[in-house]
Amino acid sequence: MTHHDLCPWLTPTVAARIATITAETAHAASNEIAARIAALAERNRAIHERECFNLNPATNVMNPKAEALLASGLGSRPSLGYPGDKYEMGLEAIEEIEVIAANLACEIFNAKHAEIRVASGALANLYAFMATCEPGDAIIAPPASIGGHVTHHKAGCAGHYGLVTHPAPVNVDGYTVDLDQLRDLALRVHPKLITIGMSLNLFPHPIAEIRAIADEVGAKVLFDAAHQCGMIAGGVFADPLAEGAHMMTMSTYKSLGGPAGGLIVTSDDDMAQRLDKIAFPGLTANFDVAKSAALAIGLLDWREFGSAYARAMVTTAKALAEALAAEDMPVFATSQGYTGSHQFALEAAAFGGGQAAAKHLRPANILACGIGLPISPVDGDMNGLRLGTPELCRWGMTERDMPQLAGIIAKALRSSQPEALASEVAEWRGSFDRLHFIRA
């Protein structure tokens, strides 16, 4: 029986890949499997840290000291309850880590409260939905055409929680929401929550204006900073909480460069209490304290280097976008330009779609992914290719390197044999072997 027979919802491509891996290890001895796992971990490090330029803004590389804490013995120690009143005993050291990490998150994001126990950015959004809504309530969220995330929609945790999502009207020229139409929609559907912040953010969003609309209808405002948290922490983008968002959710491993996980910050006392009850005794209970320790180390990097790192990401992204445009690549542009952020996109129809383009670039040792754009759709694929600079900058690339990188990307996209570029790319990538914007 095949995986496709066992799991008929899988595509043939996915089922075949799983079946191949399963067949290779089905009868292996334990020592063989353990050795294989170790080799695969090293192979993964080689791909991302020695061979490939990673332009996926949804990932980053951690401070090695933060990474080491993930294997420090903290993660297997359950930590149920509040510091000073834990259910388990012997957690005095862990209590300190929890408090320090939360305090650092508040400091970096200029917030009164931080919820650090969340396992992922997607679950952070679920916490936000539960803190503001009941099943059956309406929310308004950005659609996929401007990078709206699935967690805000029917297929994601908003839908699984029973919320009814109304796609926000789109301001195509600004790659954001249309405020006049948003107000009309809000007056019509009376949402309990309006969300803003997407998987591609080119310029700051009109948060204060969205808050004014929300106040008219009695709604709360959630800023999803999964991608923009680094821009906010570094002061390149304005503080969404100061501009009116009731809370801000985020992933901690993208532009922030920390461990995989979620984080919520707010300066609203009532909202913080609701979130706290959702975390404990609600959804989180015990959690991975090693993640909290690693996050704390990552946040210390932002205390010392955040402004410089955020500015470098933006400068490098602008330079790469301009260099790709000079290579006659179809860089998506708004009335404000290509980007004022750490990410931007190519219009991908000419390459068969965004995911098709990403798969075409992979043999050339260039890593990227698809994204939605408010332009003509591409059947069976996304219509944009998303590119970002968090990892490039952390490995020491600057705007001076972007013309050469743009030339390689353009050549690979036009080539019928992108794999022919792999050795050249790997050799150049290997010259960037030291991490920047981290505490030694």
C-alpha positions as CSV (number, residue, x, y, z in Angstrom):
1,M,0.0,0.0,0.0
2,T,1.4,3.4,-1.0
3,H,1.4,6.7,1.0
4,H,-1.1,8.0,-1.6
5,D,-3.4,5.1,-0.7
6,L,-3.0,5.7,3.1
7,C,-3.3,9.5,2.7
8,P,-5.3,10.1,-0.4
9,W,-5.3,13.8,0.2
10,L,-1.6,14.0,-0.6
11,T,-0.6,15.0,-4.1
12,P,1.3,12.3,-6.1
13,T,4.5,14.3,-5.8
14,V,4.3,14.6,-2.1
15,A,3.3,10.9,-1.7
16,A,6.2,9.8,-3.9
17,R,8.7,11.8,-1.9
18,I,7.5,10.4,1.5
19,A,7.5,6.9,0.0
20,T,11.1,7.2,-1.2
21,I,12.3,8.4,2.2
22,T,10.3,5.7,4.0
23,A,11.7,2.9,1.8
24,E,15.3,4.0,2.4
25,T,14.9,3.7,6.2
26,A,12.2,1.1,6.7
27,H,14.5,-1.7,7.5
28,A,17.6,0.2,8.7
29,A,19.1,-0.6,12.1
30,S,18.8,2.0,14.9
31,N,22.5,3.0,14.6
32,E,22.1,3.5,10.8
33,I,19.1,5.8,11.3
34,A,20.9,7.8,14.0
35,A,23.9,8.3,11.8
36,R,21.6,9.3,8.9
37,I,19.9,11.9,11.1
38,A,23.2,13.3,12.1
39,A,24.4,13.4,8.5
40,L,21.2,15.1,7.4
41,A,21.5,17.8,10.1
42,E,25.0,18.5,8.8
43,R,23.9,18.5,5.2
44,N,21.2,21.0,6.1
45,R,23.8,23.3,7.7
46,A,25.9,23.0,4.6
47,I,23.0,23.9,2.3
48,H,22.1,27.0,4.3
49,E,25.4,28.2,5.7
50,R,28.0,27.3,3.1
51,E,26.4,26.6,-0.3
52,C,23.3,28.7,-0.9
53,F,22.3,32.3,-0.7
54,N,19.0,32.3,1.3
55,L,16.7,35.1,0.1
56,N,13.7,33.7,1.9
57,P,12.7,36.4,4.4
58,A,10.8,33.8,6.5
59,T,14.0,32.4,7.8
60,N,17.3,33.5,9.4
61,V,20.4,32.3,11.2
62,M,20.7,32.4,15.0
63,N,23.4,33.6,17.2
64,P,25.4,30.4,18.0
65,K,25.1,31.1,21.7
66,A,21.3,31.2,21.3
67,E,21.4,28.0,19.2
68,A,23.5,26.2,21.9
69,L,20.9,27.0,24.6
70,L,18.3,24.9,22.6
71,A,20.4,21.8,23.6
72,S,21.2,22.9,27.1
73,G,18.8,20.7,29.0
74,L,16.2,23.3,29.6
75,G,13.6,22.2,27.0
76,S,12.7,18.9,28.7
77,R,11.9,20.6,32.0
78,P,8.1,21.3,32.3
79,S,7.4,24.7,33.8
80,L,3.7,24.9,34.7
81,G,2.4,28.0,36.3
82,Y,3.9,31.4,37.3
83,P,7.3,32.3,38.6
84,G,7.1,32.1,42.3
85,D,4.3,29.5,42.2
86,K,5.2,26.7,39.9
87,Y,3.5,23.3,40.1
88,E,6.8,21.5,39.5
89,M,9.7,21.9,41.9
90,G,13.4,22.8,41.2
91,L,12.5,25.5,38.6
92,E,14.2,28.5,40.4
93,A,16.7,29.0,37.5
94,I,14.0,28.5,34.9
95,E,11.8,31.1,36.6
96,E,14.6,33.7,36.1
97,I,15.0,32.9,32.5
98,E,11.2,33.3,31.9
99,V,11.1,36.7,33.5
100,I,14.3,38.0,31.9
101,A,13.1,36.9,28.4
102,A,9.7,38.6,28.9
103,N,11.3,41.7,30.2
104,L,13.7,41.9,27.2
105,A,10.8,41.5,24.8
106,C,9.0,44.3,26.5
107,E,12.1,46.5,26.3
108,I,12.8,45.8,22.6
109,F,9.2,46.3,21.5
110,N,8.4,49.2,23.9
111,A,5.5,47.2,25.4
112,K,4.1,46.7,28.9
113,H,3.4,43.0,28.6
114,A,5.0,40.1,26.6
115,E,3.6,36.6,26.2
116,I,6.7,34.4,25.5
117,R,5.2,30.9,26.0
118,V,3.6,30.7,22.5
119,A,4.9,27.9,20.4
120,S,4.7,29.6,17.0
121,G,3.6,32.7,15.2
122,A,0.5,30.9,13.9
123,L,-0.5,30.0,17.4
124,A,0.2,33.6,18.5
125,N,-2.5,34.6,16.0
126,L,-4.9,32.0,17.5
127,Y,-4.3,33.5,21.0
128,A,-5.1,36.9,19.6
129,F,-8.3,35.6,18.0
130,M,-9.4,33.9,21.2
131,A,-8.6,37.1,23.2
132,T,-10.9,39.3,21.0
133,C,-13.5,37.1,19.4
134,E,-16.0,34.3,19.9
135,P,-16.7,31.6,17.3
136,G,-19.1,33.0,14.7
137,D,-17.7,36.6,15.0
138,A,-16.5,38.5,11.9
139,I,-13.0,39.7,11.4
140,I,-11.4,41.6,8.5
141,A,-7.9,40.5,7.3
142,P,-5.7,41.2,4.4
143,P,-6.2,38.8,1.4
144,A,-3.5,36.7,-0.2
145,S,-3.2,39.2,-3.1
146,I,-1.3,41.5,-0.7
147,G,0.4,38.7,1.3
148,G,-2.3,38.1,3.8
149,H,-1.5,35.0,5.9
150,V,-3.6,31.9,5.9
151,T,-3.9,31.9,9.7
152,H,-6.2,34.9,9.4
153,H,-8.5,33.1,7.0
154,K,-10.8,30.1,6.7
155,A,-8.1,27.5,6.1
156,G,-6.1,28.7,9.0
157,C,-6.6,29.0,12.7
158,A,-9.2,31.8,12.3
159,G,-11.4,29.4,10.4
160,H,-10.7,26.5,12.7
161,Y,-11.7,28.7,15.7
162,G,-15.0,29.4,13.8
163,L,-14.4,33.0,12.8
164,V,-15.8,34.5,9.6
165,T,-13.1,36.3,7.7
166,H,-13.9,39.2,5.3
167,P,-11.0,40.0,3.0
168,A,-9.9,43.6,3.4
169,P,-10.2,45.8,0.3
170,V,-6.9,46.3,-1.4
171,N,-5.0,49.5,-2.3
172,V,-3.1,48.0,-5.2
173,D,-0.8,51.0,-5.7
174,G,0.3,50.9,-2.1
175,Y,0.3,47.1,-1.5
176,T,-1.8,47.6,1.6
177,V,-5.5,48.1,2.5
178,D,-7.9,50.6,1.0
179,L,-9.0,52.8,3.9
180,D,-12.2,54.2,2.5
181,Q,-13.4,50.8,1.4
182,L,-12.2,49.2,4.7
183,R,-14.4,51.6,6.6
184,D,-17.4,50.8,4.4
185,L,-16.8,47.1,5.0
186,A,-16.4,47.5,8.7
187,L,-19.6,49.5,9.0
188,R,-21.4,46.7,7.1
189,V,-20.0,43.6,8.8
190,H,-19.2,44.9,12.3
191,P,-16.0,42.9,12.9
192,K,-14.7,42.2,16.3
193,L,-11.1,42.4,15.0
194,I,-9.3,44.0,12.1
195,T,-5.9,42.6,11.3
196,I,-3.0,44.2,9.4
197,G,0.5,43.0,8.6
198,M,1.3,40.4,6.0
199,S,3.8,37.9,4.6
200,L,5.1,40.7,2.3
201,N,5.3,44.2,3.6
202,L,6.9,46.8,1.4
203,F,6.1,50.0,3.2
204,P,4.5,50.9,6.6
205,H,0.8,50.3,6.9
206,P,-1.7,53.0,8.0
207,I,-2.2,51.6,11.5
208,A,-3.6,54.8,13.1
209,E,-6.2,55.2,10.4
210,I,-7.2,51.5,10.8
211,R,-7.5,52.0,14.6
212,A,-9.8,54.9,14.0
213,I,-12.0,52.7,11.8
214,A,-11.9,50.0,14.4
215,D,-13.0,52.4,17.1
216,E,-16.0,53.4,15.1
217,V,-17.3,49.8,15.1
218,G,-16.0,48.6,18.5
219,A,-13.3,46.4,17.0
220,K,-9.8,45.6,18.2
221,V,-6.7,45.9,16.0
222,L,-4.1,43.2,15.6
223,F,-0.8,43.9,14.0
224,D,0.8,40.6,12.7
225,A,4.5,41.4,12.7
226,A,5.7,37.9,11.8
227,H,7.8,39.4,9.1
228,Q,8.1,43.1,10.2
229,C,9.2,42.5,13.8
230,G,12.8,43.1,12.9
231,M,11.9,46.4,11.1
232,I,10.0,47.5,14.2
233,A,12.6,46.3,16.7
234,G,15.3,48.2,14.8
235,G,13.2,51.4,14.5
236,V,12.9,51.4,10.7
237,F,9.2,51.0,10.9
238,A,7.0,52.8,13.4
239,D,5.8,51.1,16.6
240,P,2.4,49.5,15.8
241,L,1.4,49.6,19.5
242,A,2.1,53.3,19.7
243,E,0.2,53.9,16.5
244,G,-2.9,52.1,17.9
245,A,-2.7,48.4,17.6
246,H,-4.1,46.6,20.6
247,M,-1.5,43.9,20.3
248,M,1.2,42.6,18.1
249,T,1.9,39.0,17.2
250,M,5.1,37.7,15.6
251,S,7.3,34.8,14.7
252,T,10.7,35.0,16.4
253,Y,12.9,33.3,13.8
254,K,12.4,35.5,10.7
255,S,13.7,39.1,10.6
256,L,14.2,38.8,14.4
257,G,16.7,36.0,13.9
258,G,15.8,34.1,17.0
259,P,14.6,30.5,17.7
260,A,11.5,29.0,16.1
261,G,8.5,30.3,18.2
262,G,5.9,32.9,18.7
263,L,5.6,36.1,20.7
264,I,2.8,38.5,21.6
265,V,3.3,42.0,23.0
266,T,0.8,44.5,24.2
267,S,0.5,47.6,26.3
268,D,-3.2,47.0,27.0
269,D,-3.6,45.6,30.5
270,D,-7.0,43.9,29.8
271,M,-5.7,42.3,26.7
272,A,-2.6,41.1,28.5
273,Q,-4.8,39.4,31.2
274,R,-6.9,37.7,28.5
275,L,-3.8,36.5,26.7
276,D,-2.3,35.2,30.0
277,K,-5.4,33.1,30.7
278,I,-5.3,31.7,27.2
279,A,-1.6,30.7,27.7
280,F,-2.2,29.3,31.3
281,P,-4.1,27.3,32.1
282,G,-5.4,27.4,28.6
283,L,-3.5,26.3,25.5
284,T,0.2,26.4,26.5
285,A,0.5,24.8,30.0
286,N,4.1,23.5,29.9
287,F,6.4,25.1,27.3
288,D,9.9,25.0,25.9
289,V,12.0,27.1,28.2
290,A,15.1,26.5,26.0
291,K,13.3,28.5,23.4
292,S,12.8,31.3,25.9
293,A,16.5,31.3,26.8
294,A,17.5,31.4,23.1
295,L,15.0,34.2,22.5
296,A,16.6,36.2,25.3
297,I,20.0,36.0,23.8
298,G,18.6,37.0,20.4
299,L,16.9,40.0,21.9
300,L,20.2,41.1,23.5
301,D,21.6,41.2,19.9
302,W,18.8,43.6,19.1
303,R,19.5,45.7,22.1
304,E,23.1,46.3,20.8
305,F,22.8,46.0,17.0
306,G,19.1,46.2,16.2
307,S,19.1,49.6,14.5
308,A,22.2,48.9,12.4
309,Y,20.9,45.4,11.4
310,A,17.4,46.7,10.4
311,R,18.9,49.6,8.4
312,A,21.3,47.1,6.6
313,M,18.4,44.8,5.7
314,V,16.5,47.7,4.1
315,T,19.5,49.2,2.3
316,T,20.5,45.8,0.9
317,A,16.9,45.0,-0.2
318,K,16.6,48.3,-2.0
319,A,19.9,47.7,-3.7
320,L,19.0,44.2,-4.8
321,A,15.6,45.3,-6.1
322,E,17.2,48.1,-8.1
323,A,19.9,45.8,-9.4
324,L,17.4,43.2,-10.5
325,A,15.4,46.0,-12.3
326,A,18.6,46.9,-14.1
327,E,18.8,43.3,-15.2
328,D,15.3,43.7,-16.8
329,M,13.8,41.6,-14.1
330,P,10.1,42.4,-13.5
331,V,10.4,43.9,-10.0
332,F,6.9,44.6,-8.5
333,A,6.6,48.3,-7.7
334,T,4.2,50.6,-5.9
335,S,3.8,54.4,-6.1
336,Q,6.5,54.6,-3.4
337,G,8.9,52.4,-5.2
338,Y,10.1,48.8,-4.9
339,T,10.4,48.6,-1.1
340,G,11.2,50.4,2.1
341,S,11.5,47.2,3.9
342,H,13.8,44.1,4.1
343,Q,11.7,42.3,1.4
344,F,10.3,42.8,-2.1
345,A,8.9,40.7,-5.0
346,L,9.3,39.9,-8.6
347,E,6.3,39.5,-10.8
348,A,6.5,35.8,-11.6
349,A,4.2,35.1,-14.6
350,A,7.2,35.0,-17.0
351,F,8.7,32.2,-15.0
352,G,5.6,30.1,-14.7
353,G,4.7,31.4,-11.2
354,G,6.4,32.1,-7.9
355,Q,6.9,28.6,-6.7
356,A,7.9,27.5,-10.2
357,A,10.5,30.3,-10.1
358,A,11.7,29.2,-6.7
359,K,12.1,25.6,-7.7
360,H,14.0,26.8,-10.8
361,L,16.4,28.8,-8.7
362,R,17.1,26.0,-6.2
363,P,19.5,24.0,-8.4
364,A,21.5,27.3,-8.8
365,N,21.9,27.4,-5.0
366,I,19.5,30.4,-4.7
367,L,16.7,29.9,-2.1
368,A,13.4,31.9,-2.4
369,C,9.6,31.3,-2.4
370,G,6.4,32.5,-3.9
371,I,4.0,35.2,-2.7
372,G,0.7,36.8,-3.8
373,L,0.6,40.1,-5.6
374,P,-2.4,42.3,-6.7
375,I,-1.8,41.6,-10.3
376,S,-3.0,39.0,-12.9
377,P,-3.1,35.5,-11.4
378,V,-1.0,32.6,-12.5
379,D,-3.0,29.4,-12.8
380,G,-1.9,26.8,-10.3
381,D,0.8,29.0,-8.7
382,M,1.4,32.2,-6.9
383,N,2.0,35.2,-9.1
384,G,5.0,36.7,-7.2
385,L,8.5,35.6,-6.1
386,R,9.4,36.9,-2.7
387,L,13.0,37.9,-1.9
388,G,14.4,39.2,1.4
389,T,17.7,40.1,3.0
390,P,17.7,39.1,6.7
391,E,20.1,36.2,6.2
392,L,22.2,37.9,3.6
393,C,23.0,40.7,5.9
394,R,23.6,38.4,8.9
395,W,26.3,36.7,6.8
396,G,27.9,40.0,5.9
397,M,26.6,40.9,2.5
398,T,26.0,44.5,1.8
399,E,24.5,46.7,-1.0
400,R,27.9,46.5,-2.8
401,D,27.3,42.8,-3.4
402,M,23.8,43.1,-4.8
403,P,24.6,43.9,-8.5
404,Q,26.6,40.6,-8.7
405,L,23.8,38.7,-6.9
406,A,21.2,40.2,-9.1
407,G,23.1,39.1,-12.2
408,I,23.3,35.5,-10.9
409,I,19.5,35.5,-10.1
410,A,18.6,36.9,-13.5
411,K,21.0,34.5,-15.3
412,A,19.5,31.5,-13.4
413,L,15.9,32.5,-14.1
414,R,16.6,32.8,-17.8
415,S,18.7,29.6,-18.0
416,S,17.4,26.2,-19.0
417,Q,20.2,24.7,-16.9
418,P,20.4,26.7,-13.6
419,E,22.4,23.9,-12.0
420,A,25.3,25.0,-14.2
421,L,25.6,28.0,-11.8
422,A,25.7,26.0,-8.6
423,S,29.5,25.7,-8.2
424,E,30.1,29.4,-8.9
425,V,27.4,30.4,-6.4
426,A,28.7,28.0,-3.7
427,E,32.2,29.3,-4.1
428,W,31.1,32.9,-3.7
429,R,28.7,32.0,-0.9
430,G,31.6,30.3,1.0
431,S,33.4,33.6,1.2
432,F,30.7,34.9,3.6
433,D,31.6,32.8,6.6
434,R,31.2,35.2,9.6
435,L,28.0,36.2,11.3
436,H,27.3,39.9,11.8
437,F,25.0,41.9,14.1
438,I,25.4,39.4,17.0
439,R,27.1,39.7,20.3
440,A,30.3,37.7,20.4
